[in-house]
Each structure stands twice: as C-alpha cells, then as structure tokens.
C-alpha cells in the first residue's frame, strides 16, 4: 500500500538525494570545525561541569547521605 502511495508522488526520487546531500554537507562542516576549533576553548568547555561558580551552592559531598 505504501509503495503505491509513494510511487504516485511526482519526483519522489529526488528527496533521498537531497537528504543525503544535506547530511554530507553537515558532516563536512562538523569535521572542518573539529579540526579548526581552538583547543583551549575545547578544554575550557570540557572543564565547565567540574567548576562551581555559584558560591551559595551546596557542595556535592554534603548532599550524599
């Protein structure tokens, strides 16, 4: 049933090509970004979850019971 519905749509074969091109361009852009990004920014972003900037926050070791 679905096969007949999809075959009745004009130019249906172009959509898989368009989606592949979009994915491939996104992948290439992401690959380019990975190799050109500043390594200090990556290091800073990776350390962000470990930093505590809120001075009024309860330290995690006091939350464990």
PDBQT receptor file of N, H, CA, C and O in Angstrom, charges set to zero:
ATOM      1  N   UNK A   1       0.808  -1.184   0.000  1.00  0.00    +0.000 N 
ATOM      2  CA  UNK A   1       0.000   0.000   0.000  1.00  0.00    +0.000 C 
ATOM      3  C   UNK A   1       0.862   1.263   0.000  1.00  0.00    +0.000 C 
ATOM      4  O   UNK A   1       0.628   2.174  -0.794  1.00  0.00    +0.000 OA
ATOM      5  N   UNK A   2       1.872   1.320   0.901  1.00  0.00    +0.000 N 
ATOM      6  H   UNK A   2       2.063   0.580   1.546  1.00  0.00    +0.000 HD
ATOM      7  CA  UNK A   2       2.732   2.495   0.972  1.00  0.00    +0.000 C 
ATOM      8  C   UNK A   2       3.552   2.660  -0.303  1.00  0.00    +0.000 C 
ATOM      9  O   UNK A   2       3.818   3.778  -0.744  1.00  0.00    +0.000 OA
ATOM     10  N   UNK A   3       3.939   1.554  -0.876  1.00  0.00    +0.000 N 
ATOM     11  H   UNK A   3       3.723   0.646  -0.518  1.00  0.00    +0.000 HD
ATOM     12  CA  UNK A   3       4.720   1.605  -2.108  1.00  0.00    +0.000 C 
ATOM     13  C   UNK A   3       3.915   2.287  -3.219  1.00  0.00    +0.000 C 
ATOM     14  O   UNK A   3       4.460   3.096  -3.970  1.00  0.00    +0.000 OA
ATOM     15  N   UNK A   4       2.655   1.973  -3.322  1.00  0.00    +0.000 N 
ATOM     16  H   UNK A   4       2.212   1.316  -2.712  1.00  0.00    +0.000 HD
ATOM     17  CA  UNK A   4       1.815   2.592  -4.344  1.00  0.00    +0.000 C 
ATOM     18  C   UNK A   4       1.612   4.086  -4.089  1.00  0.00    +0.000 C 
ATOM     19  O   UNK A   4       1.577   4.887  -5.024  1.00  0.00    +0.000 OA
ATOM     20  N   UNK A   5       1.481   4.443  -2.831  1.00  0.00    +0.000 N 
ATOM     21  H   UNK A   5       1.509   3.793  -2.072  1.00  0.00    +0.000 HD
ATOM     22  CA  UNK A   5       1.299   5.852  -2.497  1.00  0.00    +0.000 C 
ATOM     23  C   UNK A   5       2.554   6.638  -2.843  1.00  0.00    +0.000 C 
ATOM     24  O   UNK A   5       2.470   7.704  -3.453  1.00  0.00    +0.000 OA
ATOM     25  N   UNK A   6       3.716   6.120  -2.460  1.00  0.00    +0.000 N 
ATOM     26  H   UNK A   6       3.784   5.253  -1.965  1.00  0.00    +0.000 HD
ATOM     27  CA  UNK A   6       4.960   6.826  -2.731  1.00  0.00    +0.000 C 
ATOM     28  C   UNK A   6       5.272   6.890  -4.223  1.00  0.00    +0.000 C 
ATOM     29  O   UNK A   6       5.831   7.881  -4.693  1.00  0.00    +0.000 OA
ATOM     30  N   UNK A   7       4.923   5.862  -4.962  1.00  0.00    +0.000 N 
ATOM     31  H   UNK A   7       4.469   5.057  -4.580  1.00  0.00    +0.000 HD
ATOM     32  CA  UNK A   7       5.174   5.877  -6.397  1.00  0.00    +0.000 C 
ATOM     33  C   UNK A   7       4.290   6.884  -7.120  1.00  0.00    +0.000 C 
ATOM     34  O   UNK A   7       4.638   7.337  -8.211  1.00  0.00    +0.000 OA
ATOM     35  N   UNK A   8       3.178   7.230  -6.543  1.00  0.00    +0.000 N 
ATOM     36  H   UNK A   8       2.896   6.862  -5.658  1.00  0.00    +0.000 HD
ATOM     37  CA  UNK A   8       2.277   8.176  -7.195  1.00  0.00    +0.000 C 
ATOM     38  C   UNK A   8       2.724   9.629  -7.028  1.00  0.00    +0.000 C 
ATOM     39  O   UNK A   8       2.194  10.512  -7.701  1.00  0.00    +0.000 OA
ATOM     40  N   UNK A   9       3.688   9.892  -6.144  1.00  0.00    +0.000 N 
ATOM     41  H   UNK A   9       4.119   9.174  -5.597  1.00  0.00    +0.000 HD
ATOM     42  CA  UNK A   9       4.177  11.251  -5.924  1.00  0.00    +0.000 C 
ATOM     43  C   UNK A   9       5.194  11.584  -7.007  1.00  0.00    +0.000 C 
ATOM     44  O   UNK A   9       6.127  10.821  -7.254  1.00  0.00    +0.000 OA
ATOM     45  N   UNK A  10       5.002  12.729  -7.647  1.00  0.00    +0.000 N 
ATOM     46  H   UNK A  10       4.243  13.349  -7.446  1.00  0.00    +0.000 HD
ATOM     47  CA  UNK A  10       5.931  13.153  -8.686  1.00  0.00    +0.000 C 
ATOM     48  C   UNK A  10       7.283  13.527  -8.078  1.00  0.00    +0.000 C 
ATOM     49  O   UNK A  10       7.354  14.143  -7.014  1.00  0.00    +0.000 OA
ATOM     50  N   UNK A  11       8.339  13.145  -8.767  1.00  0.00    +0.000 N 
ATOM     51  H   UNK A  11       8.282  12.644  -9.631  1.00  0.00    +0.000 HD
ATOM     52  CA  UNK A  11       9.724  13.476  -8.376  1.00  0.00    +0.000 C 
ATOM     53  C   UNK A  11      10.084  13.002  -6.967  1.00  0.00    +0.000 C 
ATOM     54  O   UNK A  11      10.826  13.682  -6.258  1.00  0.00    +0.000 OA
ATOM     55  N   UNK A  12       9.575  11.860  -6.562  1.00  0.00    +0.000 N 
ATOM     56  H   UNK A  12       8.973  11.307  -7.138  1.00  0.00    +0.000 HD
ATOM     57  CA  UNK A  12       9.854  11.344  -5.223  1.00  0.00    +0.000 C 
ATOM     58  C   UNK A  12      11.310  10.887  -5.093  1.00  0.00    +0.000 C 
ATOM     59  O   UNK A  12      11.837  10.853  -3.981  1.00  0.00    +0.000 OA
ATOM     60  N   UNK A  13      11.959  10.542  -6.175  1.00  0.00    +0.000 N 
ATOM     61  H   UNK A  13      11.531  10.569  -7.079  1.00  0.00    +0.000 HD
ATOM     62  CA  UNK A  13      13.324  10.027  -6.120  1.00  0.00    +0.000 C 
ATOM     63  C   UNK A  13      14.341  11.102  -5.749  1.00  0.00    +0.000 C 
ATOM     64  O   UNK A  13      15.459  10.764  -5.362  1.00  0.00    +0.000 OA
ATOM     65  N   UNK A  14      14.000  12.361  -5.851  1.00  0.00    +0.000 N 
ATOM     66  H   UNK A  14      13.092  12.635  -6.166  1.00  0.00    +0.000 HD
ATOM     67  CA  UNK A  14      14.952  13.422  -5.544  1.00  0.00    +0.000 C 
ATOM     68  C   UNK A  14      15.119  13.630  -4.040  1.00  0.00    +0.000 C 
ATOM     69  O   UNK A  14      16.164  14.119  -3.609  1.00  0.00    +0.000 OA
ATOM     70  N   UNK A  15      14.121  13.275  -3.228  1.00  0.00    +0.000 N 
ATOM     71  H   UNK A  15      13.273  12.878  -3.577  1.00  0.00    +0.000 HD
ATOM     72  CA  UNK A  15      14.190  13.524  -1.788  1.00  0.00    +0.000 C 
ATOM     73  C   UNK A  15      15.290  12.740  -1.071  1.00  0.00    +0.000 C 
ATOM     74  O   UNK A  15      15.948  13.307  -0.199  1.00  0.00    +0.000 OA
ATOM     75  N   UNK A  16      15.519  11.478  -1.393  1.00  0.00    +0.000 N 
ATOM     76  H   UNK A  16      14.985  11.018  -2.102  1.00  0.00    +0.000 HD
ATOM     77  CA  UNK A  16      16.658  10.806  -0.751  1.00  0.00    +0.000 C 
ATOM     78  C   UNK A  16      17.995  11.443  -1.121  1.00  0.00    +0.000 C 
ATOM     79  O   UNK A  16      18.910  11.486  -0.299  1.00  0.00    +0.000 OA
ATOM     80  N   UNK A  17      18.111  11.927  -2.331  1.00  0.00    +0.000 N 
ATOM     81  H   UNK A  17      17.368  11.892  -2.999  1.00  0.00    +0.000 HD
ATOM     82  CA  UNK A  17      19.347  12.581  -2.758  1.00  0.00    +0.000 C 
ATOM     83  C   UNK A  17      19.535  13.890  -1.996  1.00  0.00    +0.000 C 
ATOM     84  O   UNK A  17      20.637  14.196  -1.541  1.00  0.00    +0.000 OA
ATOM     85  N   UNK A  18      18.468  14.654  -1.860  1.00  0.00    +0.000 N 
ATOM     86  H   UNK A  18      17.573  14.405  -2.230  1.00  0.00    +0.000 HD
ATOM     87  CA  UNK A  18      18.544  15.919  -1.133  1.00  0.00    +0.000 C 
ATOM     88  C   UNK A  18      18.904  15.681   0.332  1.00  0.00    +0.000 C 
ATOM     89  O   UNK A  18      19.732  16.403   0.887  1.00  0.00    +0.000 OA
ATOM     90  N   UNK A  19      18.308  14.701   0.951  1.00  0.00    +0.000 N 
ATOM     91  H   UNK A  19      17.635  14.114   0.501  1.00  0.00    +0.000 HD
ATOM     92  CA  UNK A  19      18.606  14.418   2.356  1.00  0.00    +0.000 C 
ATOM     93  C   UNK A  19      20.047  13.941   2.531  1.00  0.00    +0.000 C 
ATOM     94  O   UNK A  19      20.695  14.285   3.520  1.00  0.00    +0.000 OA
ATOM     95  N   UNK A  20      20.553  13.157   1.590  1.00  0.00    +0.000 N 
ATOM     96  H   UNK A  20      20.027  12.877   0.787  1.00  0.00    +0.000 HD
ATOM     97  CA  UNK A  20      21.948  12.721   1.667  1.00  0.00    +0.000 C 
ATOM     98  C   UNK A  20      22.896  13.903   1.513  1.00  0.00    +0.000 C 
ATOM     99  O   UNK A  20      23.899  13.986   2.222  1.00  0.00    +0.000 OA
ATOM    100  N   UNK A  21      22.597  14.806   0.608  1.00  0.00    +0.000 N 
ATOM    101  H   UNK A  21      21.783  14.739   0.031  1.00  0.00    +0.000 HD
ATOM    102  CA  UNK A  21      23.450  15.978   0.396  1.00  0.00    +0.000 C 
ATOM    103  C   UNK A  21      23.456  16.861   1.647  1.00  0.00    +0.000 C 
ATOM    104  O   UNK A  21      24.507  17.358   2.050  1.00  0.00    +0.000 OA
ATOM    105  N   UNK A  22      22.303  17.053   2.249  1.00  0.00    +0.000 N 
ATOM    106  H   UNK A  22      21.449  16.650   1.921  1.00  0.00    +0.000 HD
ATOM    107  CA  UNK A  22      22.234  17.850   3.481  1.00  0.00    +0.000 C 
ATOM    108  C   UNK A  22      23.061  17.194   4.583  1.00  0.00    +0.000 C 
ATOM    109  O   UNK A  22      23.820  17.874   5.273  1.00  0.00    +0.000 OA
ATOM    110  N   UNK A  23      22.922  15.898   4.754  1.00  0.00    +0.000 N 
ATOM    111  H   UNK A  23      22.304  15.346   4.193  1.00  0.00    +0.000 HD
ATOM    112  CA  UNK A  23      23.701  15.184   5.767  1.00  0.00    +0.000 C 
ATOM    113  C   UNK A  23      25.191  15.278   5.475  1.00  0.00    +0.000 C 
ATOM    114  O   UNK A  23      25.980  15.520   6.389  1.00  0.00    +0.000 OA
ATOM    115  N   UNK A  24      25.589  15.094   4.240  1.00  0.00    +0.000 N 
ATOM    116  H   UNK A  24      24.948  14.897   3.497  1.00  0.00    +0.000 HD
ATOM    117  CA  UNK A  24      27.002  15.112   3.877  1.00  0.00    +0.000 C 
ATOM    118  C   UNK A  24      27.609  16.495   4.087  1.00  0.00    +0.000 C 
ATOM    119  O   UNK A  24      28.734  16.606   4.574  1.00  0.00    +0.000 OA
ATOM    120  N   UNK A  25      26.889  17.538   3.733  1.00  0.00    +0.000 N 
ATOM    121  H   UNK A  25      25.974  17.449   3.338  1.00  0.00    +0.000 HD
ATOM    122  CA  UNK A  25      27.385  18.899   3.944  1.00  0.00    +0.000 C 
ATOM    123  C   UNK A  25      27.511  19.188   5.436  1.00  0.00    +0.000 C 
ATOM    124  O   UNK A  25      28.498  19.782   5.869  1.00  0.00    +0.000 OA
ATOM    125  N   UNK A  26      26.529  18.779   6.218  1.00  0.00    +0.000 N 
ATOM    126  H   UNK A  26      25.727  18.297   5.867  1.00  0.00    +0.000 HD
ATOM    127  CA  UNK A  26      26.604  18.952   7.669  1.00  0.00    +0.000 C 
ATOM    128  C   UNK A  26      27.801  18.203   8.242  1.00  0.00    +0.000 C 
ATOM    129  O   UNK A  26      28.522  18.743   9.081  1.00  0.00    +0.000 OA
ATOM    130  N   UNK A  27      28.019  16.974   7.802  1.00  0.00    +0.000 N 
ATOM    131  H   UNK A  27      27.434  16.536   7.120  1.00  0.00    +0.000 HD
ATOM    132  CA  UNK A  27      29.148  16.173   8.281  1.00  0.00    +0.000 C 
ATOM    133  C   UNK A  27      30.472  16.842   7.924  1.00  0.00    +0.000 C 
ATOM    134  O   UNK A  27      31.382  16.881   8.752  1.00  0.00    +0.000 OA
ATOM    135  N   UNK A  28      30.594  17.363   6.722  1.00  0.00    +0.000 N 
ATOM    136  H   UNK A  28      29.855  17.331   6.049  1.00  0.00    +0.000 HD
ATOM    137  CA  UNK A  28      31.836  18.030   6.318  1.00  0.00    +0.000 C 
ATOM    138  C   UNK A  28      32.068  19.307   7.132  1.00  0.00    +0.000 C 
ATOM    139  O   UNK A  28      33.198  19.603   7.521  1.00  0.00    +0.000 OA
ATOM    140  N   UNK A  29      31.004  20.051   7.383  1.00  0.00    +0.000 N 
ATOM    141  H   UNK A  29      30.086  19.811   7.067  1.00  0.00    +0.000 HD
ATOM    142  CA  UNK A  29      31.142  21.260   8.201  1.00  0.00    +0.000 C 
ATOM    143  C   UNK A  29      31.556  20.913   9.625  1.00  0.00    +0.000 C 
ATOM    144  O   UNK A  29      32.402  21.589  10.210  1.00  0.00    +0.000 OA
ATOM    145  N   UNK A  30      30.975  19.884  10.171  1.00  0.00    +0.000 N 
ATOM    146  H   UNK A  30      30.288  19.335   9.695  1.00  0.00    +0.000 HD
ATOM    147  CA  UNK A  30      31.335  19.457  11.515  1.00  0.00    +0.000 C 
ATOM    148  C   UNK A  30      32.775  18.965  11.567  1.00  0.00    +0.000 C 
ATOM    149  O   UNK A  30      33.497  19.265  12.518  1.00  0.00    +0.000 OA
ATOM    150  N   UNK A  31      33.192  18.231  10.579  1.00  0.00    +0.000 N 
ATOM    151  H   UNK A  31      32.606  17.988   9.806  1.00  0.00    +0.000 HD
ATOM    152  CA  UNK A  31      34.575  17.757  10.501  1.00  0.00    +0.000 C 
ATOM    153  C   UNK A  31      35.532  18.930  10.382  1.00  0.00    +0.000 C 
ATOM    154  O   UNK A  31      36.576  18.942  11.033  1.00  0.00    +0.000 OA
ATOM    155  N   UNK A  32      35.195  19.907   9.567  1.00  0.00    +0.000 N 
ATOM    156  H   UNK A  32      34.347  19.896   9.038  1.00  0.00    +0.000 HD
ATOM    157  CA  UNK A  32      36.034  21.104   9.431  1.00  0.00    +0.000 C 
ATOM    158  C   UNK A  32      36.127  21.840  10.763  1.00  0.00    +0.000 C 
ATOM    159  O   UNK A  32      37.207  22.290  11.149  1.00  0.00    +0.000 OA
ATOM    160  N   UNK A  33      34.994  21.968  11.475  1.00  0.00    +0.000 N 
ATOM    161  H   UNK A  33      34.117  21.602  11.162  1.00  0.00    +0.000 HD
ATOM    162  CA  UNK A  33      35.002  22.653  12.761  1.00  0.00    +0.000 C 
ATOM    163  C   UNK A  33      35.876  21.938  13.782  1.00  0.00    +0.000 C 
ATOM    164  O   UNK A  33      36.596  22.583  14.544  1.00  0.00    +0.000 OA
ATOM    165  N   UNK A  34      35.819  20.610  13.802  1.00  0.00    +0.000 N 
ATOM    166  H   UNK A  34      35.234  20.085  13.182  1.00  0.00    +0.000 HD
ATOM    167  CA  UNK A  34      36.603  19.823  14.768  1.00  0.00    +0.000 C 
ATOM    168  C   UNK A  34      38.092  20.063  14.577  1.00  0.00    +0.000 C 
ATOM    169  O   UNK A  34      38.832  20.161  15.555  1.00  0.00    +0.000 OA
ATOM    170  N   UNK A  35      38.539  20.158  13.334  1.00  0.00    +0.000 N 
ATOM    171  H   UNK A  35      37.938  20.078  12.539  1.00  0.00    +0.000 HD
ATOM    172  CA  UNK A  35      39.968  20.321  13.081  1.00  0.00    +0.000 C 
ATOM    173  C   UNK A  35      40.433  21.773  13.157  1.00  0.00    +0.000 C 
ATOM    174  O   UNK A  35      41.638  22.019  13.219  1.00  0.00    +0.000 OA
ATOM    175  N   UNK A  36      39.523  22.735  13.155  1.00  0.00    +0.000 N 
ATOM    176  H   UNK A  36      38.544  22.535  13.104  1.00  0.00    +0.000 HD
ATOM    177  CA  UNK A  36      39.950  24.131  13.173  1.00  0.00    +0.000 C 
ATOM    178  C   UNK A  36      39.618  24.861  14.470  1.00  0.00    +0.000 C 
ATOM    179  O   UNK A  36      40.040  26.002  14.654  1.00  0.00    +0.000 OA
ATOM    180  N   UNK A  37      38.884  24.239  15.356  1.00  0.00    +0.000 N 
ATOM    181  H   UNK A  37      38.541  23.312  15.207  1.00  0.00    +0.000 HD
ATOM    182  CA  UNK A  37      38.489  24.915  16.594  1.00  0.00    +0.000 C 
ATOM    183  C   UNK A  37      39.703  25.081  17.504  1.00  0.00    +0.000 C 
ATOM    184  O   UNK A  37      40.634  24.277  17.493  1.00  0.00    +0.000 OA
ATOM    185  N   UNK A  38      39.657  26.150  18.288  1.00  0.00    +0.000 N 
ATOM    186  H   UNK A  38      38.900  26.803  18.297  1.00  0.00    +0.000 HD
ATOM    187  CA  UNK A  38      40.730  26.438  19.230  1.00  0.00    +0.000 C 
ATOM    188  C   UNK A  38      40.708  25.403  20.358  1.00  0.00    +0.000 C 
ATOM    189  O   UNK A  38      39.672  25.184  20.984  1.00  0.00    +0.000 OA
ATOM    190  N   UNK A  39      41.831  24.783  20.607  1.00  0.00    +0.000 N 
ATOM    191  H   UNK A  39      42.673  24.960  20.098  1.00  0.00    +0.000 HD
ATOM    192  CA  UNK A  39      41.897  23.698  21.597  1.00  0.00    +0.000 C 
ATOM    193  C   UNK A  39      41.683  24.213  23.019  1.00  0.00    +0.000 C 
ATOM    194  O   UNK A  39      41.204  23.471  23.875  1.00  0.00    +0.000 OA
ATOM    195  N   UNK A  40      42.029  25.465  23.281  1.00  0.00    +0.000 N 
ATOM    196  H   UNK A  40      42.419  26.069  22.585  1.00  0.00    +0.000 HD
ATOM    197  CA  UNK A  40      41.791  25.994  24.633  1.00  0.00    +0.000 C 
ATOM    198  C   UNK A  40      40.297  26.149  24.901  1.00  0.00    +0.000 C 
ATOM    199  O   UNK A  40      39.849  25.976  26.034  1.00  0.00    +0.000 OA
ATOM    200  N   UNK A  41      39.537  26.468  23.880  1.00  0.00    +0.000 N 
ATOM    201  H   UNK A  41      39.901  26.608  22.960  1.00  0.00    +0.000 HD
ATOM    202  CA  UNK A  41      38.086  26.570  24.046  1.00  0.00    +0.000 C 
ATOM    203  C   UNK A  41      37.486  25.192  24.345  1.00  0.00    +0.000 C 
ATOM    204  O   UNK A  41      36.586  25.074  25.176  1.00  0.00    +0.000 OA
ATOM    205  N   UNK A  42      37.974  24.173  23.680  1.00  0.00    +0.000 N 
ATOM    206  H   UNK A  42      38.705  24.269  23.004  1.00  0.00    +0.000 HD
ATOM    207  CA  UNK A  42      37.506  22.801  23.941  1.00  0.00    +0.000 C 
ATOM    208  C   UNK A  42      37.851  22.397  25.373  1.00  0.00    +0.000 C 
ATOM    209  O   UNK A  42      37.024  21.802  26.065  1.00  0.00    +0.000 OA
ATOM    210  N   UNK A  43      39.048  22.712  25.814  1.00  0.00    +0.000 N 
ATOM    211  H   UNK A  43      39.719  23.195  25.252  1.00  0.00    +0.000 HD
ATOM    212  CA  UNK A  43      39.457  22.369  27.175  1.00  0.00    +0.000 C 
ATOM    213  C   UNK A  43      38.594  23.121  28.192  1.00  0.00    +0.000 C 
ATOM    214  O   UNK A  43      38.173  22.549  29.197  1.00  0.00    +0.000 OA
ATOM    215  N   UNK A  44      38.332  24.402  27.927  1.00  0.00    +0.000 N 
ATOM    216  H   UNK A  44      38.674  24.867  27.110  1.00  0.00    +0.000 HD
ATOM    217  CA  UNK A  44      37.503  25.191  28.838  1.00  0.00    +0.000 C 
ATOM    218  C   UNK A  44      36.088  24.635  28.906  1.00  0.00    +0.000 C 
ATOM    219  O   UNK A  44      35.515  24.539  29.991  1.00  0.00    +0.000 OA
ATOM    220  N   UNK A  45      35.521  24.269  27.769  1.00  0.00    +0.000 N 
ATOM    221  H   UNK A  45      35.987  24.347  26.887  1.00  0.00    +0.000 HD
ATOM    222  CA  UNK A  45      34.167  23.719  27.747  1.00  0.00    +0.000 C 
ATOM    223  C   UNK A  45      34.107  22.360  28.453  1.00  0.00    +0.000 C 
ATOM    224  O   UNK A  45      33.107  22.038  29.094  1.00  0.00    +0.000 OA
ATOM    225  N   UNK A  46      35.161  21.574  28.338  1.00  0.00    +0.000 N 
ATOM    226  H   UNK A  46      35.974  21.836  27.817  1.00  0.00    +0.000 HD
ATOM    227  CA  UNK A  46      35.154  20.261  28.987  1.00  0.00    +0.000 C 
ATOM    228  C   UNK A  46      35.283  20.376  30.501  1.00  0.00    +0.000 C 
ATOM    229  O   UNK A  46      34.841  19.485  31.226  1.00  0.00    +0.000 OA
ATOM    230  N   UNK A  47      35.878  21.452  30.986  1.00  0.00    +0.000 N 
ATOM    231  H   UNK A  47      36.237  22.176  30.397  1.00  0.00    +0.000 HD
ATOM    232  CA  UNK A  47      36.043  21.635  32.424  1.00  0.00    +0.000 C 
ATOM    233  C   UNK A  47      34.861  22.360  33.067  1.00  0.00    +0.000 C 
ATOM    234  O   UNK A  47      34.786  22.429  34.294  1.00  0.00    +0.000 OA
ATOM    235  N   UNK A  48      33.959  22.890  32.291  1.00  0.00    +0.000 N 
ATOM    236  H   UNK A  48      34.020  22.834  31.294  1.00  0.00    +0.000 HD
ATOM    237  CA  UNK A  48      32.829  23.645  32.832  1.00  0.00    +0.000 C 
ATOM    238  C   UNK A  48      31.958  22.849  33.815  1.00  0.00    +0.000 C 
ATOM    239  O   UNK A  48      31.563  23.408  34.838  1.00  0.00    +0.000 OA
ATOM    240  N   UNK A  49      31.642  21.587  33.558  1.00  0.00    +0.000 N 
ATOM    241  H   UNK A  49      31.962  21.133  32.726  1.00  0.00    +0.000 HD
ATOM    242  CA  UNK A  49      30.806  20.859  34.532  1.00  0.00    +0.000 C 
ATOM    243  C   UNK A  49      31.495  20.639  35.874  1.00  0.00    +0.000 C 
ATOM    244  O   UNK A  49      30.823  20.405  36.879  1.00  0.00    +0.000 OA
ATOM    245  N   UNK A  50      32.813  20.710  35.906  1.00  0.00    +0.000 N 
ATOM    246  H   UNK A  50      33.359  20.900  35.090  1.00  0.00    +0.000 HD
ATOM    247  CA  UNK A  50      33.545  20.463  37.143  1.00  0.00    +0.000 C 
ATOM    248  C   UNK A  50      33.721  21.719  37.982  1.00  0.00    +0.000 C 
ATOM    249  O   UNK A  50      34.028  21.634  39.171  1.00  0.00    +0.000 OA
ATOM    250  N   UNK A  51      33.529  22.882  37.374  1.00  0.00    +0.000 N 
ATOM    251  H   UNK A  51      33.280  22.951  36.408  1.00  0.00    +0.000 HD
ATOM    252  CA  UNK A  51      33.692  24.140  38.087  1.00  0.00    +0.000 C 
ATOM    253  C   UNK A  51      32.414  24.498  38.839  1.00  0.00    +0.000 C 
ATOM    254  O   UNK A  51      31.307  24.207  38.385  1.00  0.00    +0.000 OA
ATOM    255  N   UNK A  52      32.587  25.131  39.989  1.00  0.00    +0.000 N 
ATOM    256  H   UNK A  52      33.486  25.367  40.357  1.00  0.00    +0.000 HD
ATOM    257  CA  UNK A  52      31.444  25.628  40.750  1.00  0.00    +0.000 C 
ATOM    258  C   UNK A  52      31.541  27.144  40.797  1.00  0.00    +0.000 C 
ATOM    259  O   UNK A  52      32.406  27.694  41.479  1.00  0.00    +0.000 OA
ATOM    260  N   UNK A  53      30.657  27.818  40.076  1.00  0.00    +0.000 N 
ATOM    261  H   UNK A  53      29.954  27.371  39.523  1.00  0.00    +0.000 HD
ATOM    262  CA  UNK A  53      30.692  29.276  40.053  1.00  0.00    +0.000 C 
ATOM    263  C   UNK A  53      29.697  29.881  41.032  1.00  0.00    +0.000 C 
ATOM    264  O   UNK A  53      29.803  31.062  41.362  1.00  0.00    +0.000 OA
ATOM    265  N   UNK A  54      28.731  29.097  41.503  1.00  0.00    +0.000 N 
ATOM    266  H   UNK A  54      28.645  28.137  41.235  1.00  0.00    +0.000 HD
ATOM    267  CA  UNK A  54      27.739  29.584  42.448  1.00  0.00    +0.000 C 
ATOM    268  C   UNK A  54      28.276  29.403  43.858  1.00  0.00    +0.000 C 
ATOM    269  O   UNK A  54      28.420  28.277  44.334  1.00  0.00    +0.000 OA
ATOM    270  N   UNK A  55      28.575  30.520  44.530  1.00  0.00    +0.000 N 
ATOM    271  H   UNK A  55      28.458  31.434  44.143  1.00  0.00    +0.000 HD
ATOM    272  CA  UNK A  55      29.194  30.440  45.853  1.00  0.00    +0.000 C 
ATOM    273  C   UNK A  55      28.194  30.014  46.932  1.00  0.00    +0.000 C 
ATOM    274  O   UNK A  55      28.600  29.567  48.004  1.00  0.00    +0.000 OA
ATOM    275  N   UNK A  56      26.906  30.145  46.664  1.00  0.00    +0.000 N 
ATOM    276  H   UNK A  56      26.575  30.509  45.793  1.00  0.00    +0.000 HD
ATOM    277  CA  UNK A  56      25.888  29.755  47.641  1.00  0.00    +0.000 C 
ATOM    278  C   UNK A  56      25.422  28.321  47.448  1.00  0.00    +0.000 C 
ATOM    279  O   UNK A  56      24.571  27.843  48.198  1.00  0.00    +0.000 OA
ATOM    280  N   UNK A  57      25.960  27.635  46.465  1.00  0.00    +0.000 N 
ATOM    281  H   UNK A  57      26.651  28.023  45.855  1.00  0.00    +0.000 HD
ATOM    282  CA  UNK A  57      25.530  26.269  46.182  1.00  0.00    +0.000 C 
ATOM    283  C   UNK A  57      26.058  25.321  47.261  1.00  0.00    +0.000 C 
ATOM    284  O   UNK A  57      27.127  25.537  47.831  1.00  0.00    +0.000 OA
ATOM    285  N   UNK A  58      25.305  24.297  47.518  1.00  0.00    +0.000 N 
ATOM    286  H   UNK A  58      24.436  24.121  47.054  1.00  0.00    +0.000 HD
ATOM    287  CA  UNK A  58      25.713  23.277  48.479  1.00  0.00    +0.000 C 
ATOM    288  C   UNK A  58      26.711  22.346  47.793  1.00  0.00    +0.000 C 
ATOM    289  O   UNK A  58      26.443  21.845  46.701  1.00  0.00    +0.000 OA
ATOM    290  N   UNK A  59      27.849  22.115  48.422  1.00  0.00    +0.000 N 
ATOM    291  H   UNK A  59      28.067  22.522  49.309  1.00  0.00    +0.000 HD
ATOM    292  CA  UNK A  59      28.828  21.200  47.819  1.00  0.00    +0.000 C 
ATOM    293  C   UNK A  59      28.228  19.799  47.660  1.00  0.00    +0.000 C 
ATOM    294  O   UNK A  59      27.439  19.362  48.498  1.00  0.00    +0.000 OA
ATOM    295  N   UNK A  60      28.602  19.098  46.589  1.00  0.00    +0.000 N 
ATOM    296  H   UNK A  60      29.243  19.453  45.909  1.00  0.00    +0.000 HD
ATOM    297  CA  UNK A  60      28.010  17.785  46.319  1.00  0.00    +0.000 C 
ATOM    298  C   UNK A  60      28.247  16.760  47.411  1.00  0.00    +0.000 C 
ATOM    299  O   UNK A  60      27.413  15.876  47.609  1.00  0.00    +0.000 OA
ATOM    300  N   UNK A  61      29.377  16.853  48.138  1.00  0.00    +0.000 N 
ATOM    301  H   UNK A  61      30.054  17.571  47.977  1.00  0.00    +0.000 HD
ATOM    302  CA  UNK A  61      29.649  15.837  49.159  1.00  0.00    +0.000 C 
ATOM    303  C   UNK A  61      28.708  15.962  50.353  1.00  0.00    +0.000 C 
ATOM    304  O   UNK A  61      28.522  14.987  51.082  1.00  0.00    +0.000 OA
ATOM    305  N   UNK A  62      28.111  17.128  50.574  1.00  0.00    +0.000 N 
ATOM    306  H   UNK A  62      28.261  17.919  49.982  1.00  0.00    +0.000 HD
ATOM    307  CA  UNK A  62      27.152  17.261  51.672  1.00  0.00    +0.000 C 
ATOM    308  C   UNK A  62      25.772  16.754  51.291  1.00  0.00    +0.000 C 
ATOM    309  O   UNK A  62      24.939  16.523  52.167  1.00  0.00    +0.000 OA
ATOM    310  N   UNK A  63      25.513  16.577  49.997  1.00  0.00    +0.000 N 
ATOM    311  H   UNK A  63      26.189  16.765  49.285  1.00  0.00    +0.000 HD
ATOM    312  CA  UNK A  63      24.217  16.093  49.562  1.00  0.00    +0.000 C 
ATOM    313  C   UNK A  63      24.083  14.589  49.689  1.00  0.00    +0.000 C 
ATOM    314  O   UNK A  63      22.966  14.073  49.739  1.00  0.00    +0.000 OA
ATOM    315  N   UNK A  64      25.187  13.880  49.742  1.00  0.00    +0.000 N 
ATOM    316  H   UNK A  64      26.094  14.299  49.701  1.00  0.00    +0.000 HD
ATOM    317  CA  UNK A  64      25.147  12.415  49.827  1.00  0.00    +0.000 C 
ATOM    318  C   UNK A  64      24.827  12.026  51.256  1.00  0.00    +0.000 C 
ATOM    319  O   UNK A  64      25.455  12.516  52.195  1.00  0.00    +0.000 OA
ATOM    320  N   UNK A  65      23.851  11.144  51.423  1.00  0.00    +0.000 N 
ATOM    321  H   UNK A  65      23.341  10.746  50.660  1.00  0.00    +0.000 HD
ATOM    322  CA  UNK A  65      23.501  10.722  52.786  1.00  0.00    +0.000 C 
ATOM    323  C   UNK A  65      23.846   9.279  53.010  1.00  0.00    +0.000 C 
ATOM    324  O   UNK A  65      23.622   8.753  54.100  1.00  0.00    +0.000 OA
TER     325      UNK A  65
